[in-house]
Amino acid sequence: MAWPFAVGSLVGLVQGQPAGGLQLLALALLAGQLDGARSWQRGAWLGSLFAITMMCATFWWLFISLHTYGGLAAPLTVVAIVLLSALLGLYYAAAAGLFVAFAPARPALRALVFAALWLLAELARVRLLTGFPWGEGGYAHVDGWARPLAAWVGVHGLTFMAAWVAAWLAFCVLAPKTRWVSAASLVVLSGALAWLPVFNVSDVETDPALVKPMSVTLLQGNIAQDEKFVGGTGVISALRWYGEQLGEAKTALVVAPETALPLLPQQLPEGYWDALQARFATGTQAALIGLPLGDYNTGYSNSVLGFKPALPSASGLIDPQALPEPYRYDKHHLVPFGEVIPPGFHWFINLMNIPLGDFNRGAVGQPSFDWQGQRLAPNICYEDLFGEELGARFVDAATAPTIFVNVSNIGWFGNTVAIDQHLQISRMRSLEFGRPMIRATNTGATVIINPRGQVTHALPRYTRGALVGDVQGRSGITPYAWWVGRFGLWPLWALGLVIVSGAVLGRRR
């Protein structure tokens, strides 16, 4: 999804940037190997081996959270990552085995079946076992020839197209009789896709009053992860720095990242919470702040609270004693093993020295935070990985978000390619929905992304600072936002199943 190494510039591979060409090459090599497999068992083995290698290379940084911060023994950490990859690899093993068993003879149709099966494997990774689609192939094409399709078919549609093109390329090479015809068709198709314009939501903008630029301050505390929840060091540092920045910000909106305040409101020093509320009770500024909420009896949630000035009374005066309840957003899609523990795996969590446990889950499609004509839609950490869940907010255009706000803390994974990968995920959401995404994180990437998926402002990672800039909201609806909001991923499931069913029925005749 993102090239992890400093070397590679001579062949167009830039550290931290998407590697779409490499992704196509890897899938083409796999398709070529499957095309020569003589049994479905051989195909399943090749698919599993490819998937395990792919996922270990994609989220190897889990080693840092489990071993460096969690204290899990290094050999056991390696085993855990490989086992996770192997479990997820079962989807791809099944896809590869079915391809070998039922793929048709014609190269173009065979490539179509390969793409459909690969799509179904990726969708299974999105849906099953709470979902963990990190590193899906479509993200490698947030830049490049397939980029214009994102606003129409989303990242999973890009995954399908990339797999189709890669397999078609492989089969062109392996089919001497039709090689040149197939290659020419592939070039024409790729060229047509590359020249498609990126869907510009401003072309269908329905309410220009909603798109006045909003000035924002995005905070990046850079609190050391091994100190973040330690009372004598990280907690004091976080409360002091974020308190100062929230008080000194001059923009219309200030955003603090996930668990910027690492304590429950009732655990904060005396007067801290009251001062924070009073800060935004009057004036022309608002804030979105990440922090935990709840108690022992009702359970805990990973949340965002929004503060904004109270509305004046009929007399035009504001009663500081009648402050409105803060806006609240609770994280819906919880991190497996981090925020929700699967049954039977508490023993594994107990092996680590990390404050993890089961959290309460918020609802899908929670209301936005209304401020200065904008509808700000928070999402926490890797929730922006699930575009179909963000899409639930777009069923009604009148209440659809105008700006996405991501608050994250991926300091658990160190200064690694995980930061770059998460940035590409957020950029893809902007392309899909035609919405800017502002990101406030603990260690990076704290950025402003425009509706075309381009980073316009950024803070250096692993530095402490405040990013100030303007963000332009949008209210038009992309084709992807329209259909995914109403139907979820079912159209893609149907596409994959129809193609595969056709291939199975064709081979039985």
C-alpha positions, 0 to 999 in steps of 0.5 A: 500500500505504501513503499516502506524503504528509503531506496527505490527512487530510481524505479519510481518508488518513494518512501511512504508513497503508494506503490500501485505499479508494484501491486499490479506486478505482484498480483500479475505474478500470482495470477500467472502462477495460478494459471499454471497450477494443476490442482486446486490444492496447489492453487490454495497453497499459492494463494495462502503463501502470497497472502501471508507474505503480503500481510506480514509485509503490510502490518509488521509494525504490530511487532512494535505495539505487542513487543516494544510497548506491550512487553510480549516476548519477541518470538511469541510476537512474531508467531502472533503476527504470522498466525493473524496473517495466516488466518486472514490468508484463508480467504485468499487461499479459498479464492485461489483454489476456486480460480484454479478449479473453475476459471474459464479458458478465454484470457479476458474472462479468466482475468475477470473471474480472478478479479471477482474472487480476489474482490470477494476475499478482500470483502471477507476481510472487511466483514468477518471477525470484526473486520481488518482490511488494512493494506487492501490492494485498492489503496495502492492506487490512491494516486495513478491511473485508477484514481478517478474511479474512487468516487464511483466504485470506492476502494473495493472497486479499485481492488477489483479493477487492479486485480482484473488488469493484473491478471489480464496482463499475466494471461496476455504473456502466457497466451501466445495466440491472443497476446497482442490483441489482449495486450492492445485491449488492456492498453486501451482500457488502462488509457481510458481509465487514466484520462477520466476526470476525478469526480469533482463534488463542487460540480454538483454543489447544492448549497454554496453557503456551506463551503466558506473556508473554515480556519482550523488548528490541529494539535499533535502532542507527540506524547511518548507512547510508553509514557502516555498513560503514566500519571507522573510523566505523560499524563501531566505533559498531555494535560499541560500542553493540550490545555495550553494549546486549546486556550491559545488557539485563534481559529474557528475550530481546534481539534485534539487527537484521540485520547489527547486527554488520557483521563476520564473527565471525573479524573481530571485535576480540579477545575480543569474540566470546568475551565475547558468548558468555560473556554468555549462557552462564549466567543466564536470558537469551537473544539473537538477533543478526543478522550475516554468517557464512561465509568465502571458501571456503564462501561467505557468508550473511546470518544470525541467531545465537541464544545461550542458557544451557547446560543444567546437568549431572547434578550441577546445574553448568554447565561454561563450557567446554562451551557449546552451539553457537549456534542458526543461521538463514540467510536463504533468500529473497535480495534480487535484485541485492542478495544474489543477482545474476542471470546477466549482471547483474554489470556493473550491480552493478559500477557501484555502490559497495555491498558486494553479491554472491552469498550462500548460501541457507538452507533453507525451514522451518528450525527455530525457536529454543526459549527459555522455552517459546516457539518463535521463528522468525527471518526476515530483512528482506523474507523476511516478504514471502513468507508461503507460505515462512513457512507451511512451518514450520506443517505440524506444529503441535507444532513450529510457531513461537509468535512471529515475529522479523523482523530488518531493515536497510532504511536503504538506502531512507532515511526513506521510506514503505518503512519503513511498507510493510514494517510493513504486510507484517509486520502482514499476516503476524501476521493470516495466522498468528495470531502476534505479530511482533517486529521489530528494525531498524536505522532502523525500524520497530522494533515489537511486533505482536500476533497480531491485527496491531496494533502494541502497542509502537514506537520512533520511526524514525531514533532510537537506542534499545531497545524493551522490552515483553512479547510473548504467543506463540500455538500455534493454527493458522489456516486459512491456516497449515494449507493454505499450509503443505501446498500453498503457493500452488497452491490460488490458482493453481488458482482463478485458472486455473479461472476464466480457463479457464472464461471462455475456453471460454465465449467459444469456444462 
